[in-house]
Amino acid sequence: MEQKKRKRMYALVKINLKVAAAVLVSLALCCAAVITVSAVTSEEGVEIPIVMYHSLLKDEARHGKYVISPAEFENDLQYLKKHGYTTILMSDLIAYTQGKELPEKPVLLTFDDGYYNNYLYAFELAKQYQCKFVISPIGYYADQYTDTPDENAYYSHATWEELQEMAESGLVEVQNHSYNLHKSDGSRLGVKKVSGETETQYESMLSQDLLTAQEKIEQHVGMRPTTFVYPFGAVSKGTPEIVRKLGFSATLSCEEHISKITRDPESLFGLGRYLRVSGGHSADFFEKKMHLK
């Protein structure tokens, strides 16, 4: 009788071991599946074409690298509409990294420096075509032209009231292009570090300027920028880390390439943009230069 009990016990132990082994294998497979899905999810993403504009003027004598005509901008909007593209904002890209979806063919249009002609022409066309764009003013000039308004399409900058009006439309998003570091006078290029400047001095200078712009935009426009747009695309070795410490969720560069946004928030830093120069059809710019379809 005792021998039968032992055999029965051994049989039960073997069965339990087999069950345990099967459970472990199953768990391992599940973990592998989770890891595989996670890896695929992290690698998935959306390619975002980003266009960089500056000034819009009707005067053909001024057209060139940084100035295009309002008609050329309108043709760009018509091309994008015709080919099924949807204009988005930086807030949409940030939301994508947090789990939300983007339209099938997203495109981001950006205006640097905050010229008055952006308000005069681009904003009117945006309302007409229900297209969105990002505008990144130089805070110092928004202050100057608010204090002394001068509605001159050639050189004036948008006032805080005009920037607020654009933002409140829901079609325009205001981002940070520095308060007063948009300079190339031979001393400092944009936000780059200068010779002899210590890390501490540089971080203090950059933080003070960018936070001043943040506070000005929040005060006058009613929203705090999420994105820093590098003046001239200039950047020093330690700049990106300082920008991150200041709370920015994304940065725009001047490097010409299509950026891929994934669910990883880090994919929002150093986004590439294509400079729209005057001349040529919209199709040439979007298809030959940016390789859009």
C-alpha positions in Angstrom: 0.0 0.0 0.0 2.8 2.4 0.9 4.5 1.7 -2.4 1.3 2.5 -4.3 1.1 5.9 -2.5 4.7 6.7 -3.4 4.0 5.9 -7.1 0.9 8.0 -7.1 2.8 10.9 -5.5 5.6 10.7 -8.0 3.1 10.7 -10.9 1.4 13.8 -9.4 4.8 15.6 -9.1 5.6 14.8 -12.7 2.3 16.1 -13.9 2.7 19.3 -11.8 6.2 19.8 -13.2 4.9 19.5 -16.8 2.1 21.9 -16.0 4.6 24.4 -14.5 6.9 24.0 -17.5 4.0 24.6 -19.9 3.0 27.7 -17.9 6.6 29.1 -18.0 6.8 28.5 -21.8 3.5 30.2 -22.2 4.6 33.2 -20.1 7.8 33.4 -22.1 5.9 33.5 -25.3 3.5 36.1 -24.0 6.5 38.3 -22.9 8.1 37.8 -26.2 4.9 38.8 -28.0 4.6 41.9 -25.8 8.2 42.9 -26.4 7.7 42.3 -30.2 4.6 44.4 -30.3 6.3 47.1 -28.2 9.3 47.2 -30.5 7.1 47.4 -33.5 5.0 50.2 -31.9 8.1 52.2 -31.0 9.4 51.9 -34.6 6.2 52.9 -36.2 5.8 56.5 -37.1 4.6 59.1 -39.5 6.8 61.1 -41.9 6.1 64.8 -41.5 7.0 67.2 -44.3 7.7 70.7 -42.8 7.9 73.9 -44.9 9.8 77.0 -43.7 8.5 80.4 -44.9 9.6 83.9 -43.9 8.2 86.9 -45.6 5.4 87.4 -48.2 5.5 90.5 -50.4 3.8 91.4 -53.7 6.9 93.4 -54.9 8.7 91.1 -57.4 12.0 93.0 -56.9 12.0 91.7 -53.3 11.4 88.0 -54.1 14.2 85.6 -53.5 15.5 83.2 -50.9 13.5 84.5 -47.9 10.7 86.4 -49.6 7.9 84.9 -51.8 4.7 86.3 -53.2 1.3 85.9 -51.5 0.3 84.3 -54.8 3.0 81.6 -54.5 1.9 80.9 -50.9 -1.7 80.6 -52.2 -0.6 78.2 -54.9 1.2 76.1 -52.2 -2.1 75.9 -50.2 -4.0 74.9 -53.4 -1.5 72.2 -54.2 -1.6 70.7 -50.8 -5.4 70.7 -50.7 -5.6 69.2 -54.2 -3.3 66.4 -53.2 -5.0 65.5 -50.0 -2.7 67.0 -47.5 -3.9 68.3 -44.1 -2.1 71.1 -42.4 -1.4 70.5 -38.7 0.2 72.3 -35.8 2.9 71.3 -33.3 0.3 70.5 -30.8 -0.9 67.7 -33.1 2.6 66.2 -33.3 2.9 66.3 -29.5 -0.5 64.7 -29.2 0.6 62.0 -31.6 3.5 61.0 -29.2 0.9 60.7 -26.5 -1.3 58.2 -28.4 -3.5 60.3 -30.6 -3.7 59.9 -34.4 -2.7 62.2 -37.2 -4.5 62.7 -40.5 -3.4 60.5 -43.4 -1.2 63.0 -45.1 -0.1 65.7 -42.6 2.0 68.7 -43.4 3.4 71.4 -41.2 3.7 75.0 -42.5 5.9 77.4 -40.5 6.7 81.1 -40.6 9.8 82.4 -38.9 10.4 85.9 -37.4 6.8 87.0 -37.2 6.6 89.6 -39.9 3.5 91.8 -40.2 3.1 90.5 -43.8 2.4 87.1 -42.3 -0.6 88.6 -40.7 -1.5 90.7 -43.7 -1.3 88.0 -46.3 -0.7 84.5 -44.9 -3.4 84.7 -42.2 -6.0 85.9 -44.7 -5.2 83.0 -47.0 -5.2 80.5 -44.2 -8.7 81.7 -43.3 -9.8 81.4 -46.9 -8.5 77.9 -47.4 -9.0 76.8 -43.7 -5.3 75.9 -43.5 -3.1 76.0 -40.4 0.4 77.3 -39.8 2.9 77.9 -37.1 4.4 81.4 -36.6 7.5 82.0 -34.5 8.0 85.7 -33.7 11.1 87.4 -32.4 9.7 88.6 -29.0 11.8 91.8 -29.0 10.3 93.0 -32.3 6.8 92.1 -31.2 7.3 94.4 -28.3 8.7 97.2 -30.4 5.9 97.2 -33.0 3.3 96.9 -30.3 4.7 100.0 -28.6 5.0 101.8 -32.0 2.7 100.3 -34.5 3.8 100.6 -38.2 1.8 98.6 -40.6 4.4 98.3 -43.3 4.5 95.0 -45.2 8.2 95.5 -46.1 9.8 95.6 -42.6 7.2 95.7 -39.8 6.6 92.8 -37.4 3.3 91.6 -36.1 2.1 93.1 -32.8 1.1 91.1 -29.8 -2.6 91.9 -30.6 -2.2 90.6 -34.2 -0.5 87.4 -32.9 -3.2 86.9 -30.4 -5.9 87.3 -33.1 -4.2 84.7 -35.2 -3.8 82.3 -32.3 -7.5 82.7 -31.3 -8.6 81.7 -34.7 -7.4 78.2 -34.1 -5.6 78.2 -37.4 -2.3 79.6 -36.1 0.0 78.5 -33.4 2.6 80.8 -31.9 6.0 79.3 -30.9 9.3 80.6 -29.5 12.0 82.0 -31.8 13.9 83.7 -28.9 13.3 87.1 -27.4 16.3 88.9 -28.8 18.8 86.4 -30.1 17.9 86.5 -33.7 21.2 88.2 -34.7 24.2 87.5 -36.9 26.2 90.6 -36.2 29.5 88.8 -35.8 29.4 88.4 -32.1 26.9 85.6 -31.6 25.1 83.7 -34.3 21.6 83.0 -33.1 21.7 81.1 -29.8 25.2 79.7 -30.4 27.8 79.9 -27.6 30.5 82.5 -28.1 34.2 82.1 -27.6 35.3 82.5 -23.9 31.8 82.0 -22.6 31.6 79.5 -19.7 28.9 76.8 -19.6 27.3 78.6 -16.7 27.3 81.9 -18.4 25.9 80.4 -21.6 23.1 78.5 -19.8 22.1 81.6 -17.9 22.0 83.8 -21.0 20.1 81.4 -23.1 17.6 80.5 -20.3 16.9 84.2 -19.5 16.2 85.0 -23.2 14.0 82.0 -24.0 12.1 82.3 -20.8 11.5 86.0 -21.4 10.0 85.1 -24.8 7.9 82.3 -23.1 6.5 84.7 -20.6 5.8 87.4 -23.2 3.9 85.1 -25.5 2.0 83.5 -22.6 1.1 87.0 -21.3 0.0 88.5 -24.7 -1.2 85.5 -26.7 -2.6 83.3 -23.9 -0.6 80.2 -24.5 2.8 79.0 -23.5 4.9 77.8 -26.5 5.9 74.1 -26.6 8.4 74.4 -29.4 11.7 76.3 -29.8 12.6 77.3 -33.3 16.4 77.8 -33.7 17.3 81.2 -35.3 19.3 80.5 -38.4 19.3 76.8 -37.3 22.4 77.6 -35.3 23.1 75.4 -32.3 26.0 74.7 -30.0 26.9 71.4 -28.4 25.1 71.9 -25.1 22.1 73.9 -26.4 19.6 71.0 -26.9 20.0 69.9 -23.3 19.3 73.5 -22.0 16.3 73.8 -24.2 14.9 70.5 -22.8 15.5 71.7 -19.3 13.5 74.8 -20.0 10.5 72.6 -20.7 10.2 72.6 -24.5 8.7 69.5 -26.0 10.1 70.0 -29.5 12.5 72.0 -31.6 12.6 73.0 -35.3 15.9 73.2 -37.2 16.8 74.5 -40.6 18.1 71.2 -41.9 16.3 70.1 -45.0 15.0 66.6 -44.5 11.7 64.9 -43.9 11.3 64.0 -40.2 9.7 60.8 -38.9 7.7 61.2 -35.8 7.1 58.1 -33.6 5.3 57.6 -30.3 8.6 58.5 -28.6 8.6 62.2 -27.5 12.3 62.4 -28.3 11.5 62.2 -32.0 10.1 65.8 -31.8 13.6 67.3 -31.3 15.6 68.6 -34.3 12.8 68.4 -36.8 13.9 69.2 -40.4 12.3 71.9 -42.6 12.5 72.8 -46.3 13.0 76.4 -47.1 10.4 77.7 -49.6 12.2 80.1 -52.0 10.5 82.2 -54.6 10.2 81.0 -58.2 9.0 77.8 -59.7 5.7 76.1 -59.4 4.4 74.6 -56.2 4.5 71.2 -57.8 8.3 71.7 -58.4 8.9 72.6 -54.8 6.8 69.8 -53.2 7.6 67.0 -55.7 11.1 67.7 -56.8 12.6 69.2 -53.7 10.5 67.6 -51.0 9.7 64.4 -52.9 6.0 64.5 -52.0 3.4 62.6 -54.0 
